[in-house]
Structures are given as C-alpha cells and as structure tokens.
C-alpha cells in the first residue's frame, strides 16, 4: 500500500487546481506541415552504411501543448490572454508563479509547458525548481524566471542524450552493423544541417543524427491528457555529406486525467517517459535497418500483406468501408494466414523463398479514438511462432479496436520485417469486443 503522504493523492486535487493547471498549460504551437513518410533505405544503401556514428543534437526540445480542447480554448475565452495566434509561457508565466503557493506542488511549473516532465526529473531537479520559484511573490521578472526554470529542467533531463543511448541499446541486436555513440557532435539548433565530413576522418562512414524536436501534452475534449514526443532522424554519408534518409517519428501515449499523471510522485509520468524512449528507438531501428518489401503482395480481397482470418474483413454495403466486426470474447484469438502462401510458392521463379528463414509474426492492437481512428497502442507482441494468438489480457467490453500483423524473418541471414498488413479500403483491420 502506498503511504498516504506519498505523491499526489486524488482527494488532494480540487477542481480549481485543475482549472488553474489548464490555464497555465494551454499554449498553442503548430507541429508543422505533415509529409508522406519517405521510403526506408534501400538494400544497396544499407550495404554502404559501414561504421555508423549515432549523433545526438545539442539543443533543448520545444515544449508544446495541442489538442481539441486547446484549440477551442484559443478561439474562445483564452483568445484574449495573449496577442496573435500563440499562447505561450509568457502569457501565463506570471499567473503560474502566483498560484504556485496555493497549489503547493512543483509539478505545476513543468506541467505548464510539457505536461509531466517533473515526474521524469529526479528529486534534485524538482528541488531546484521549487527553490528557484519559492518566495518569488509578485516581483518583476517572473515571466523570465519561469522560462529559465523550464529550460533548466529540460536541460537537466538530457533528453537528446537519453534518446541516443536508447537507440544504441536497441541497435546492439543488429549483427551486421557497427555503431559508435558520439557526444557533443550534433547540431546546436533545429535549423542547423551538418554534413559530418569531420567524422569521416575519424572512421565514421554514416552519421545517424537524432533530434528530439518537441514534446508536450495533447488535451482531449474530455480534458484528458496524452504525452507526445517527436524525433527527427537523419542519415548522412560522411564522405560527401549526402543525406540518405530523413524522417520524423512521433510517440503518443494514451490519455489520462491530470491526477493519474501526477499522483504517487508522478510514477505514471516516469513510466511513460521510459516507454516513449523505447518505442521510438524500436521504430527508428526497424525502419532504417530492418523494413523491406518481402514477397507478400496485394490480395484480391483488397489487402496488403497477410490476410486476416478471424475476425474476418467485413465491408459496409453502401460506403465499402471496413466495419468493426464483433468478436466472441474480450480475449479473442486473432488468426491470420501463414507465410509462405501457396501463391507465393507458385510465383517464386527466382528462388526468393529459399533465402527466407526463421519466420515469425508481430501483432499490434490500437484502441479506436473518439473519431474511430487508431489511437492508443494497447497491445503488442513480437516474434509469435504461428499465425494465431489469443489476447493474454481481457479487453474492455463494447470497445472498438484496430489490429494488424506483419512478417518477421531472416533474409540472406539479415533480420527483416515487412510492412504492417492493412486493407486498401480501410487501413488497419477492425473488431469490437462484445457486451458483458
């Protein structure tokens, strides 16, 4: 049992405090233009990677707040809180410091720009934040003070370096590449584009540059809060400065209420940070080094990749879109076709199948959001030995889900994964759990 004095308990949070927090945290900065994902590096490009230097950027990530509630607040009562189209920390920093004494928890300062960073910060940083603002009162310079406190906390977290360390840890399972973790070599601003010619002289053939661009909170219509982080990944050939690959990856947590993020010394916040680093590192490694076009091909049923068997695909008669098919249990056994299929063998006139071994399957399940789109990732399994899997935990009844599978194997003794299977008409496959 958790001691009563530890953390932030539910009964200690008053509605006024939560409203204050939202008033502080809602500053709006657009994420930027969306672009179609680039193709992963080709086999010939991967063969030229040589020694890869993992380089972390040296700038502080941008803190953001976004979401449906934030937009509505900006267009309504909050519009007068700051001029222009942005509500930043300058617009509410003074109010934050004035209310800190009443709320009595240093989380408020860091929650303002980036949701739950204080939960990931150790006691020394939290103590430093408290000491920096305690007794500030209504003195001049409060806005500058809170900005400095936030930047110092972000700096203490060493987000850029931690992301690079997680990537190196994930890369250790790749037997065909050599990696070196390089410190103090990355860009000092988001705009700086280094060509890394100086690394070529040190025996580095390819620079894998990681830049945590932004992080913060996304506020939903029900005032629930999700954490997100975006990372830009660049691959640069050091001999001539050519950018081989560039893409932004984003991690998005499930939404929780403010109390869930903050209680028990922000335990949930710490766990989410760890999950975020791990998930982003795995996605980057998979796309840069593993993803390839395995011989799966489209099916006449309209799917790319492996065909689901249970639950089956069912299309709406009028719109031809995918329906959410009800399964027989809150722990359904999902089934899909095995690889290789008969048509794969018939079409294999070049001997590709003979180069594939150690076949297994990956599975992911996402909870549908309020717009019936894939939202929170709630279940994942890697390396399943056969073409079926019974969900090991009970899912909530009467809830919509998306799911997909992909092939994991060795090809020419190199680990490879396929693209996630989907319907050409409706994206990922769908099901809904039965009533209880």
C-alpha positions as CSV (number, residue, x, y, z in Angstrom):
1,X,0.0,0.0,0.0
2,X,1.3,3.5,-0.9
3,X,1.7,5.7,2.2
4,X,-0.9,8.5,2.5
5,X,1.7,11.2,2.4
6,X,3.5,9.9,-0.7
7,X,2.7,11.6,-4.0
8,X,-0.3,13.5,-5.0
9,X,-3.5,11.7,-3.9
10,X,-6.8,12.0,-5.6
11,X,-8.6,13.6,-2.7
12,X,-6.0,16.4,-2.6
13,X,-6.8,17.7,-6.0
14,X,-9.6,20.3,-6.1
15,X,-11.4,21.4,-9.3
16,X,-10.0,24.9,-9.0
17,X,-6.5,23.5,-9.1
18,X,-7.1,21.5,-12.3
19,X,-8.6,24.6,-14.0
20,X,-5.6,26.6,-13.0
21,X,-3.3,23.9,-14.5
22,X,-5.1,24.1,-17.8
23,X,-5.0,27.8,-17.8
24,X,-1.2,27.6,-17.4
25,X,-0.6,24.7,-19.9
26,X,-2.6,25.8,-22.9
27,X,-0.2,27.4,-25.2
28,X,-0.5,26.6,-28.8
29,X,2.3,26.0,-31.3
30,X,1.6,24.1,-34.5
31,X,3.5,20.9,-35.0
32,X,4.4,21.8,-38.6
33,X,3.5,20.6,-42.1
34,X,2.8,16.9,-42.5
35,X,4.6,15.0,-45.2
36,X,4.3,11.5,-46.5
37,X,6.8,9.1,-44.9
38,X,9.9,8.6,-47.0
39,X,10.9,5.1,-48.2
40,X,13.3,3.2,-45.9
41,X,16.9,2.9,-47.1
42,X,17.3,0.5,-49.9
43,X,19.4,-2.7,-49.7
44,X,22.3,-1.1,-51.6
45,X,22.3,2.0,-49.3
46,X,22.3,-0.2,-46.2
47,X,25.3,-2.1,-47.6
48,X,27.2,1.1,-47.7
49,X,26.5,2.2,-44.1
50,X,29.8,1.0,-42.8
51,X,30.6,2.3,-39.3
52,X,27.6,4.3,-38.1
53,X,28.0,7.1,-35.6
54,X,24.9,7.8,-33.5
55,X,24.9,11.6,-33.0
56,X,22.6,13.4,-30.6
57,X,21.6,17.0,-31.1
58,X,22.6,19.7,-28.5
59,X,19.5,21.9,-28.4
60,X,16.7,21.9,-25.9
61,X,13.5,20.4,-27.4
62,X,10.5,22.7,-27.9
63,X,7.7,22.3,-25.3
64,X,4.2,22.3,-26.8
65,X,0.6,21.9,-26.0
66,X,-2.0,20.9,-28.6
67,X,-5.4,19.2,-29.0
68,X,-9.1,19.8,-29.4
69,X,-9.6,21.5,-26.1
70,X,-6.6,23.8,-26.6
71,X,-7.9,24.9,-30.0
72,X,-11.4,25.6,-28.6
73,X,-9.9,27.5,-25.7
74,X,-7.8,29.6,-28.0
75,X,-10.8,30.5,-30.2
76,X,-12.9,31.4,-27.2
77,X,-12.2,32.9,-23.8
78,X,-8.5,32.3,-24.0
79,X,-8.0,34.3,-27.1
80,X,-7.7,37.5,-25.1
81,X,-5.0,36.1,-22.9
82,X,-2.3,36.8,-25.5
83,X,-2.0,38.6,-28.8
84,X,-1.7,36.8,-32.1
85,X,-2.2,33.1,-32.7
86,X,0.0,31.7,-30.0
87,X,-0.4,31.4,-26.2
88,X,3.0,30.7,-24.8
89,X,4.5,30.6,-21.4
90,X,4.9,34.4,-21.5
91,X,1.2,34.8,-21.5
92,X,0.7,32.9,-18.3
93,X,4.0,32.5,-16.5
94,X,3.2,35.3,-14.0
95,X,-0.1,33.7,-13.1
96,X,1.6,30.3,-12.7
97,X,4.1,31.6,-10.2
98,X,1.4,33.5,-8.3
99,X,-0.7,30.3,-7.9
100,X,2.1,28.0,-7.1
101,X,1.9,28.7,-3.3
102,X,-1.8,27.7,-3.3
103,X,-1.4,24.5,-5.3
104,X,1.7,23.6,-3.4
105,X,3.4,21.2,-5.8
106,X,6.3,22.0,-8.1
107,X,4.9,19.8,-10.9
108,X,2.7,22.8,-11.9
109,X,5.7,24.7,-13.2
110,X,6.9,22.0,-15.5
111,X,3.4,20.7,-16.4
112,X,2.7,24.1,-17.9
113,X,4.9,23.7,-21.0
114,X,5.4,20.0,-21.2
115,X,2.8,18.1,-19.2
116,X,4.7,15.7,-17.0
117,X,8.4,16.4,-17.2
118,X,8.7,17.0,-13.5
119,X,7.7,13.4,-13.0
120,X,10.7,12.3,-15.0
121,X,13.0,14.7,-13.3
122,X,14.9,13.4,-10.3
123,X,14.5,14.9,-6.8
124,X,17.4,17.2,-7.3
125,X,15.8,18.9,-10.3
126,X,12.4,19.2,-8.7
127,X,14.0,20.6,-5.6
128,X,15.9,23.1,-7.8
129,X,12.6,24.1,-9.5
130,X,11.0,24.7,-6.1
131,X,13.9,26.6,-4.8
132,X,14.0,28.8,-7.9
133,X,10.4,29.9,-7.6
134,X,9.8,29.8,-3.8
135,X,9.3,33.2,-2.4
136,X,9.2,34.8,-5.8
137,X,5.9,36.6,-4.8
138,X,5.0,39.3,-7.3
139,X,8.4,40.6,-8.0
140,X,9.3,41.8,-11.5
141,X,10.8,39.3,-13.9
142,X,8.5,36.3,-13.1
143,X,7.9,35.5,-16.8
144,X,11.6,35.3,-17.5
145,X,12.1,33.3,-14.3
146,X,9.6,30.6,-15.2
147,X,11.1,30.3,-18.7
148,X,14.5,29.8,-17.2
149,X,13.2,27.2,-14.8
150,X,11.6,25.2,-17.6
151,X,14.7,25.3,-19.8
152,X,16.9,24.3,-16.9
153,X,14.6,21.4,-16.2
154,X,14.7,20.3,-19.8
155,X,18.4,20.6,-19.9
156,X,18.8,18.5,-16.7
157,X,16.7,15.7,-18.2
158,X,19.3,15.3,-21.0
159,X,16.5,14.2,-23.4
160,X,18.7,14.3,-26.5
161,X,21.5,12.2,-25.0
162,X,19.0,9.7,-23.4
163,X,17.3,9.2,-26.8
164,X,20.6,8.4,-28.4
165,X,21.5,5.9,-25.6
166,X,18.2,4.1,-26.0
167,X,18.8,3.8,-29.8
168,X,22.3,2.4,-29.2
169,X,20.9,-0.2,-26.9
170,X,18.3,-1.2,-29.4
171,X,20.9,-1.4,-32.2
172,X,23.0,-3.9,-30.3
173,X,20.9,-6.8,-31.7
174,X,21.9,-5.9,-35.3
175,X,24.8,-8.2,-36.0
176,X,25.7,-6.8,-39.4
177,X,26.5,-3.2,-38.4
178,X,28.9,-1.4,-36.2
179,X,27.8,1.5,-34.1
180,X,29.6,4.2,-32.1
181,X,27.9,6.7,-29.8
182,X,29.3,10.2,-30.4
183,X,28.8,13.0,-27.9
184,X,29.0,16.8,-28.5
185,X,28.9,16.4,-32.3
186,X,25.3,17.1,-33.2
187,X,23.5,20.3,-34.3
188,X,23.0,23.1,-31.8
189,X,19.7,24.2,-33.3
190,X,16.8,22.6,-35.2
191,X,17.8,24.6,-38.3
192,X,21.5,23.6,-38.4
193,X,22.2,20.9,-41.1
194,X,25.6,19.3,-40.6
195,X,27.3,17.3,-43.3
196,X,29.6,15.5,-40.9
197,X,32.7,15.5,-43.1
198,X,34.8,15.8,-39.9
199,X,33.5,12.4,-38.8
200,X,34.8,10.7,-42.0
201,X,38.3,11.4,-40.8
202,X,37.5,9.5,-37.6
203,X,36.5,6.4,-39.4
204,X,32.7,7.1,-39.3
205,X,31.1,6.2,-42.7
206,X,27.5,7.2,-41.8
207,X,26.1,9.6,-39.3
208,X,22.7,8.7,-37.7
209,X,21.6,12.0,-36.3
210,X,18.8,12.1,-33.7
211,X,17.0,15.3,-32.8
212,X,14.2,15.4,-30.2
213,X,12.3,18.3,-31.8
214,X,9.4,18.7,-29.4
215,X,7.5,17.1,-26.6
216,X,4.4,18.0,-24.5
217,X,0.8,17.3,-23.9
218,X,-2.3,16.8,-26.1
219,X,-5.6,17.8,-24.4
220,X,-8.7,16.0,-25.5
221,X,-12.4,17.1,-25.5
222,X,-12.9,15.5,-22.1
223,X,-9.8,17.3,-20.7
224,X,-7.8,14.0,-20.6
225,X,-4.2,14.4,-21.3
226,X,-1.8,12.5,-23.5
227,X,2.0,12.8,-23.7
228,X,3.8,13.1,-27.1
229,X,7.4,13.4,-28.3
230,X,8.7,13.9,-31.9
231,X,12.1,12.8,-33.1
232,X,13.8,13.7,-36.4
233,X,16.1,11.1,-37.8
234,X,18.7,11.8,-40.5
235,X,21.2,9.5,-42.2
236,X,24.2,11.4,-43.7
237,X,27.0,9.8,-45.7
238,X,30.1,11.5,-44.3
239,X,32.4,11.1,-47.3
240,X,30.3,13.6,-49.4
241,X,27.6,15.0,-47.0
242,X,24.7,13.4,-48.8
243,X,21.5,13.0,-46.8
244,X,20.4,9.4,-47.5
245,X,17.3,9.5,-45.3
246,X,15.2,11.9,-43.2
247,X,12.0,11.3,-41.3
248,X,10.2,12.5,-38.2
249,X,8.8,9.9,-35.8
250,X,6.2,10.6,-33.1
251,X,5.2,8.8,-30.0
252,X,1.8,9.4,-28.5
253,X,0.7,8.0,-25.1
254,X,-2.8,7.1,-24.1
255,X,-4.8,9.8,-22.4
256,X,-5.1,10.1,-18.7
257,X,-6.6,12.6,-16.3
258,X,-4.3,15.1,-14.6
259,X,-4.4,13.3,-11.3
260,X,-3.3,10.0,-12.9
261,X,-0.2,11.7,-14.3
262,X,0.7,13.5,-11.1
263,X,-0.2,11.2,-8.2
264,X,2.3,8.9,-6.4
265,X,5.3,11.1,-7.1
266,X,4.4,11.1,-10.8
267,X,5.0,7.4,-11.2
268,X,2.9,7.2,-14.4
269,X,4.9,10.1,-15.9
270,X,8.2,8.3,-15.3
271,X,6.9,5.1,-16.8
272,X,5.6,6.9,-19.9
273,X,9.0,8.5,-20.5
274,X,10.7,5.1,-20.4
275,X,8.1,3.6,-22.8
276,X,8.5,6.6,-25.1
277,X,12.2,6.3,-25.5
278,X,12.0,2.5,-26.0
279,X,9.1,2.7,-28.5
280,X,10.8,5.5,-30.6
281,X,14.1,3.7,-30.7
282,X,12.5,0.4,-31.9
283,X,10.6,2.2,-34.6
284,X,13.6,4.0,-35.9
285,X,15.8,0.9,-35.9
286,X,13.1,-1.1,-37.7
287,X,12.6,1.4,-40.5
288,X,16.2,2.3,-41.0
289,X,17.7,-1.2,-40.8
290,X,15.0,-3.9,-41.0
291,X,12.0,-2.8,-43.1
292,X,11.9,-4.4,-46.5
293,X,9.5,-5.4,-49.3
294,X,9.1,-9.1,-48.5
295,X,7.3,-11.1,-51.2
296,X,3.8,-10.8,-49.8
297,X,1.9,-8.7,-52.4
298,X,-1.7,-7.4,-52.5
299,X,-4.6,-9.8,-52.4
300,X,-7.7,-9.8,-54.5
301,X,-9.7,-9.2,-51.2
302,X,-8.0,-5.8,-51.2
303,X,-5.4,-6.2,-48.5
304,X,-1.7,-5.5,-48.5
305,X,0.3,-8.1,-46.6
306,X,-1.1,-11.1,-44.7
307,X,-4.8,-11.7,-44.9
308,X,-6.8,-11.9,-41.6
309,X,-8.9,-15.0,-41.0
310,X,-10.5,-14.1,-37.6
311,X,-12.1,-11.7,-37.3
312,X,-12.8,-11.6,-41.0
313,X,-12.9,-8.4,-43.1
314,X,-16.4,-7.0,-43.4
315,X,-17.2,-4.0,-45.6
316,X,-20.2,-1.6,-45.3
317,X,-22.5,-2.3,-48.2
318,X,-23.1,1.4,-49.0
319,X,-19.7,3.0,-48.3
320,X,-17.5,-0.1,-48.9
321,X,-15.5,1.0,-45.8
322,X,-14.4,-1.5,-43.2
323,X,-16.8,-2.3,-40.3
324,X,-15.9,-3.1,-36.7
325,X,-16.7,-6.9,-36.5
326,X,-17.8,-8.2,-33.1
327,X,-15.5,-10.9,-31.7
328,X,-16.6,-13.8,-29.5
329,X,-14.7,-12.8,-26.3
330,X,-12.9,-10.0,-24.6
331,X,-9.8,-12.2,-25.0
332,X,-10.3,-13.1,-28.7
333,X,-8.0,-15.4,-30.6
334,X,-6.9,-13.4,-33.6
335,X,-6.0,-15.5,-36.7
336,X,-4.3,-14.8,-40.0
337,X,-2.8,-16.7,-42.9
338,X,0.6,-18.3,-42.6
339,X,3.6,-17.4,-44.8
340,X,4.5,-18.6,-47.3
341,X,1.1,-18.9,-49.0
342,X,0.5,-21.3,-51.9
343,X,0.5,-18.4,-54.4
344,X,3.9,-17.2,-53.0
345,X,5.4,-20.6,-53.8
346,X,3.8,-20.7,-57.3
347,X,5.1,-17.2,-58.2
348,X,8.6,-17.8,-56.8
349,X,10.5,-18.3,-60.0
350,X,13.7,-16.5,-58.7
351,X,14.2,-18.5,-55.5
352,X,13.5,-15.7,-53.1
353,X,11.7,-18.0,-50.6
354,X,14.8,-20.1,-50.3
355,X,16.6,-17.1,-48.9
356,X,14.0,-16.5,-46.1
357,X,14.2,-18.3,-42.8
358,X,13.2,-18.0,-39.1
359,X,9.6,-16.8,-39.9
360,X,7.6,-15.4,-37.1
361,X,4.9,-12.7,-36.8
362,X,4.4,-9.4,-35.0
363,X,1.0,-8.2,-33.7
364,X,-0.3,-4.8,-32.7
365,X,-3.7,-3.6,-31.4
366,X,-4.8,0.0,-31.1
367,X,-7.8,1.3,-29.3
368,X,-10.1,3.4,-31.5
369,X,-10.2,7.1,-30.6
370,X,-13.3,9.3,-30.5
371,X,-13.1,9.7,-34.3
372,X,-12.9,5.9,-34.9
373,X,-9.2,6.2,-35.9
374,X,-6.3,4.2,-34.5
375,X,-5.4,5.8,-31.1
376,X,-3.5,4.4,-28.2
377,X,-1.4,1.3,-28.7
378,X,-2.8,-1.1,-26.1
379,X,-1.3,-4.5,-27.0
380,X,1.8,-5.7,-28.9
381,X,3.6,-9.0,-29.3
382,X,6.8,-9.7,-31.3
383,X,8.0,-13.0,-32.8
384,X,4.8,-15.0,-32.5
385,X,5.7,-18.5,-33.8
386,X,2.4,-19.2,-35.5
387,X,-0.4,-17.5,-37.4
388,X,-2.7,-17.0,-34.4
389,X,-2.7,-15.5,-30.9
390,X,-5.1,-15.3,-28.1
391,X,-5.0,-12.0,-26.3
392,X,-3.5,-12.6,-22.9
393,X,-5.3,-9.8,-21.1
394,X,-9.0,-9.0,-21.0
395,X,-10.0,-6.1,-23.2
396,X,-12.8,-3.7,-22.0
397,X,-16.3,-4.8,-23.4
398,X,-18.1,-2.9,-26.1
399,X,-14.9,-1.2,-27.2
400,X,-13.6,-0.7,-30.8
401,X,-10.1,-1.7,-31.8
402,X,-7.8,-1.8,-34.8
403,X,-5.2,-4.5,-35.3
404,X,-2.6,-5.6,-37.7
405,X,0.1,-8.2,-38.2
406,X,3.4,-8.3,-40.1
407,X,6.0,-10.9,-41.1
408,X,9.4,-11.0,-39.2
409,X,12.1,-13.2,-40.7
410,X,15.7,-13.5,-41.8
411,X,16.6,-12.8,-45.4
412,X,20.1,-13.7,-46.5
413,X,20.9,-14.1,-42.8
414,X,19.8,-10.5,-42.1
415,X,16.8,-9.7,-39.9
416,X,14.0,-8.2,-41.8
417,X,10.3,-7.1,-41.2
418,X,7.5,-6.5,-43.6
419,X,5.1,-3.6,-43.7
420,X,2.1,-3.8,-41.4
421,X,-0.8,-5.5,-43.1
422,X,-3.8,-3.4,-44.0
423,X,-6.9,-3.1,-46.2
424,X,-6.6,-0.8,-49.2
425,X,-10.1,0.5,-48.5
426,X,-10.0,0.9,-44.7
427,X,-6.5,0.8,-43.3
428,X,-5.8,-1.5,-40.3
429,X,-8.2,-4.3,-39.6
430,X,-11.0,-3.8,-37.1
431,X,-13.0,-5.5,-34.3
432,X,-15.3,-4.6,-31.4
433,X,-15.4,-6.6,-28.1
434,X,-18.8,-8.0,-27.1
435,X,-21.1,-6.7,-24.2
436,X,-20.5,-8.2,-20.8
